[in-house]
Amino acid sequence: MDEHRVGMMLWRGKYLILIAVAAMLIAVAVLTVTTSKQYEATTILRVDQAAAPVNGSDAYNAQQASATQAVNYATLLTSTSFLQRVASKIENGFAFSGAGLGSHLGAHAITNTNLIVVTFTAGSRKDALHYARTVADQSIALFKSDFVSTRTRQQEAAQAKLKIVGAKIAALQAASDTPSAQQQIEALTIAQTDLTRQYGQAVSEASSPSPVVLVAGPPSAPSAAVSPRPAFNAIIALFLGLLVGVGLAWLRERLTTDERRASAVATPLTRDRDRDPLPATGATAAPRARTARRRKANQGDAAGTP
């Protein structure tokens, strides 16, 4: 389809395009008016290792550990099970379930940094600011308690395994001194040595301070609502309206073209039938034959009359 035909198609379908654009704009306007406004507040969390670095290498390792921990905490902040625990601690009559809180909350770690961006959306700017800070504070408290409890469980688990292995070694030593028993004792002794190392590491980690998570600054929120966005929605409606309108204009042009082609093909056939009618058959054939016989008989009579 060349430019001239495209231009003619658009011109003939201009009313369809205008109607489609107007319909889209009206639909978006109604949707914008009926949708409640949403405001978004942002809070920045900073994760720091508790131990102060001694040299440059330690500082780099601490930064990498903080960045890794920031990613872990950001993942927790989007977990329904963790948010359920946070929701149970939110007061002021704002009750959330874990899934409900997740629909208002967003979190992600800034790449290669120890910073976490936490966002919270609410029906008013005041609520967004309030709950952004409340969720951040409650999450920080849970981070700390979980760190301590995890280290304690690891220490207790290593200690319990050590007791079991020690009891097995003592039982084998008291029961028999066969080569088979000695081999089992040697294997258990190696396992006991490894568990002793793990237990010492667990004790060291349990006594070490947890990573420090702080709110880097008070939450901030723009005065304008983040949803709905009338200007953006109008642009989308205009684009969709033009797309639908042009599609309808093309379809109309296609159907019209097909009708013209069918009419152009049918017209010569009609003219050929008018010029060369088909021979009569059936009921009209017999009367014509009788008329021809009568004509011949009349001609014969006329020839025999003096």
C-alpha positions in Angstrom: 0.0 0.0 0.0 1.6 3.2 -1.2 1.5 6.6 0.6 -1.4 7.9 -1.5 -3.6 4.9 -0.6 -2.6 5.1 3.0 -3.5 8.8 3.1 -6.9 8.1 1.4 -7.6 5.2 3.8 -6.9 7.5 6.8 -9.0 10.3 5.4 -12.0 8.0 4.7 -11.7 6.5 8.2 -11.1 9.8 10.0 -14.4 9.6 11.9 -13.6 6.0 13.1 -10.2 7.2 14.4 -11.7 10.2 16.1 -14.4 8.1 17.8 -11.8 5.5 19.0 -9.5 8.2 20.4 -12.5 9.9 22.2 -13.7 6.6 23.6 -10.3 5.8 25.0 -9.8 9.2 26.5 -13.3 9.0 28.2 -12.6 5.6 29.6 -9.2 6.7 31.0 -10.7 9.8 32.5 -13.4 7.8 34.2 -10.8 5.4 35.5 -8.6 8.2 36.8 -11.5 9.9 38.6 -12.8 6.7 40.2 -9.3 5.4 41.3 -8.2 6.4 44.8 -4.9 8.3 45.1 -1.8 6.5 46.3 1.2 8.2 47.9 4.6 6.6 48.3 7.2 7.2 51.0 10.8 6.0 50.8 13.2 5.0 53.6 16.9 4.1 53.2 18.4 1.4 55.5 22.1 1.0 56.0 23.8 -2.3 56.9 27.2 -2.1 58.7 29.4 -4.8 60.1 29.8 -4.5 63.8 33.5 -5.1 63.9 35.6 -2.1 63.0 38.1 -2.9 60.1 41.8 -2.9 61.1 43.3 -2.3 57.6 42.3 -1.8 54.0 41.8 -5.5 53.3 39.5 -5.8 56.3 37.6 -2.7 55.3 37.0 -4.2 51.8 35.9 -7.5 53.2 33.6 -5.7 55.7 32.0 -3.7 52.8 31.4 -6.9 50.8 29.9 -8.6 53.8 27.6 -5.7 54.4 26.5 -5.6 50.8 25.7 -9.3 50.9 23.8 -8.9 54.1 21.9 -6.0 52.6 20.7 -8.3 49.8 19.6 -10.9 52.3 17.7 -8.4 54.3 16.0 -6.9 51.2 14.9 -10.4 50.2 13.5 -10.9 53.7 11.5 -7.7 53.4 9.7 -9.1 50.4 9.0 -12.5 52.1 5.4 -13.0 53.1 6.3 -15.0 56.2 8.6 -12.3 57.4 6.1 -9.6 56.7 3.5 -11.5 58.6 5.7 -11.1 61.7 6.2 -7.4 61.0 2.4 -7.0 60.5 1.7 -8.4 63.9 3.8 -5.6 65.5 2.2 -2.7 63.7 -0.1 -0.7 65.9 -2.3 2.4 65.5 -5.2 0.4 64.2 -3.5 -0.3 60.8 -3.9 -4.1 60.6 -2.1 -5.9 57.8 -1.7 -9.5 56.8 1.6 -10.6 55.4 0.3 -10.6 51.8 -1.6 -7.3 52.4 1.6 -5.7 53.7 3.5 -6.9 50.8 1.1 -5.2 48.4 2.0 -1.9 50.1 5.7 -2.5 50.6 8.7 -2.7 48.2 12.3 -3.3 49.0 15.5 -3.7 47.0 19.3 -3.5 47.8 21.3 -1.0 45.8 23.9 -3.0 43.8 27.3 -3.2 45.4 26.3 -1.1 48.4 25.2 -1.7 51.9 22.0 0.3 51.3 18.4 -0.9 51.1 15.6 1.2 49.6 12.2 0.5 51.3 9.1 2.1 49.8 5.6 2.1 51.3 2.3 3.2 49.6 -0.8 4.4 51.3 -3.9 6.4 50.7 -2.5 9.6 52.2 1.0 11.1 52.4 0.9 11.1 56.2 0.1 7.4 56.4 2.8 6.6 53.9 5.4 8.4 55.9 4.3 6.9 59.2 4.1 3.3 58.1 7.4 3.5 56.1 9.2 4.4 59.4 7.2 1.9 61.5 7.8 -1.0 59.2 11.5 -0.1 59.0 11.9 0.0 62.8 10.1 -3.3 63.4 12.0 -5.0 60.6 15.4 -3.8 62.1 14.3 -5.3 65.5 13.4 -8.6 63.9 16.7 -8.7 62.0 18.7 -8.3 65.3 16.6 -10.9 67.2 16.8 -13.4 64.3 20.6 -13.0 64.1 21.0 -13.8 67.7 18.6 -16.7 67.7 20.1 -18.3 64.6 23.6 -18.2 66.2 22.2 -19.7 69.4 20.5 -22.5 67.5 23.7 -23.3 65.6 25.7 -23.5 68.9 23.1 -25.7 70.5 22.9 -28.0 67.4 26.8 -28.4 67.3 26.9 -29.1 71.0 24.1 -31.8 70.8 26.0 -33.5 67.9 29.2 -33.5 70.0 27.4 -35.2 72.9 26.0 -37.9 70.6 29.3 -38.7 69.0 31.1 -38.7 72.3 28.5 -41.1 73.7 29.0 -43.5 70.8 32.8 -43.4 71.2 32.5 -44.2 74.9 30.1 -47.1 74.2 32.4 -48.6 71.6 35.4 -48.4 73.8 33.6 -50.0 76.7 32.0 -52.8 74.7 34.7 -54.2 72.5 38.3 -53.7 71.3 38.0 -55.6 68.0 39.5 -54.2 64.8 36.0 -53.3 63.6 35.2 -51.4 66.7 38.6 -49.6 66.5 37.8 -48.5 62.9 34.4 -47.1 64.0 36.1 -45.3 66.9 38.6 -43.8 64.6 35.9 -42.6 62.2 33.9 -41.1 65.0 37.0 -39.4 66.4 37.5 -37.7 63.1 33.9 -36.6 63.1 34.2 -35.4 66.7 37.2 -33.3 65.8 35.3 -31.6 62.9 32.2 -31.1 65.2 34.5 -29.5 67.8 35.7 -27.1 65.2 32.2 -26.2 64.2 31.1 -25.8 67.8 34.0 -23.4 68.5 33.1 -21.4 65.4 29.4 -21.3 66.5 30.4 -20.1 70.0 32.6 -17.4 68.4 29.8 -16.2 66.1 27.2 -16.3 68.9 29.4 -14.0 71.0 30.1 -11.6 68.1 27.8 -8.6 67.7 25.2 -8.7 65.0 25.4 -6.5 61.9 24.1 -3.0 62.6 21.1 -2.0 60.6 20.1 1.7 60.8 17.7 4.0 59.2 19.9 6.3 57.1 17.5 9.2 57.3 13.8 10.0 57.9 11.4 8.8 55.3 10.5 11.1 52.5 7.5 11.4 50.2 6.6 13.7 47.4 3.5 15.9 47.7 2.1 14.5 44.5 0.4 11.1 44.3 2.2 8.3 42.5 -1.1 6.8 41.3 -3.2 7.5 39.3 -1.1 9.6 36.8 -3.5 11.6 34.6 -1.0 12.9 32.0 0.6 9.5 31.5 -2.7 7.8 31.3 -3.9 10.3 28.7 -0.8 9.6 26.5 -1.5 5.9 26.7 -5.2 6.4 25.9 -4.3 8.6 22.9 -1.8 6.0 21.6 -4.3 3.1 22.0 -7.1 5.2 20.5 -5.0 5.9 17.4 -4.0 2.3 17.1 -7.6 1.0 17.4 -8.9 3.7 15.1 -6.3 3.0 12.4 -7.1 -0.7 12.7 -10.8 0.0 12.2 -10.1 2.3 9.2 -7.9 -0.4 7.6 -10.6 -3.1 8.1 -13.2 -0.8 6.6 -11.0 -0.1 3.6 -10.3 -3.8 3.2 -14.0 -4.8 3.3 -14.9 -2.0 0.9 -12.2 -3.0 -1.5 -13.3 -6.6 -1.5 -16.9 -5.6 -2.3 -15.7 -3.5 -5.2 -13.7 -6.4 -6.6 -16.7 -8.7 -6.3 -18.9 -6.2 -8.1 -16.4 -5.7 -10.9 -16.2 -9.5 -11.5 -20.0 -9.9 -11.5 -20.8 -7.1 -14.0 -19.2 -8.6 -17.2 -21.0 -11.9 -16.5 -24.4 -10.1 -16.4 -23.7 -8.3 -19.7 -22.7 -11.5 -21.4 -25.9 -13.2 -20.4 -27.9 -10.2 -21.8 -26.2 -10.4 -25.2 -26.3 -14.1 -25.6 -29.2 -15.6 -23.7 -29.2 -19.2 -23.0 -31.4 -21.5 -25.2 -34.9 -22.1 -23.8 -35.5 -25.5 -22.2 -38.3 -27.3 -20.5 -41.7 -25.7 -20.8 -40.7 -23.1 -23.4 -39.2 -25.6 -25.9 -42.4 -27.3 -26.9 -44.5 -24.2 -27.8 -41.6 -22.9 -29.9 -41.4 -26.2 -31.8 -45.2 -26.1 -32.5 -45.0 -22.6 -33.7 -42.2 -23.5 -36.1 -44.2 -26.4 -37.5 -47.3 -24.2 -38.0 -45.1 -21.6 -39.9 -43.8 -24.3 -42.3 -47.4 -25.6 -42.9 -48.7 -22.1 -43.7 -45.8 -21.6 -46.0 -46.6 -24.9 -47.8 -50.3 -24.0 -48.1 -49.4 -20.6 -49.5 -47.1 -22.2 -52.1 -49.9 -24.7 -53.2 -52.6 -22.0 -53.6 -53.0 -20.8 -57.3 
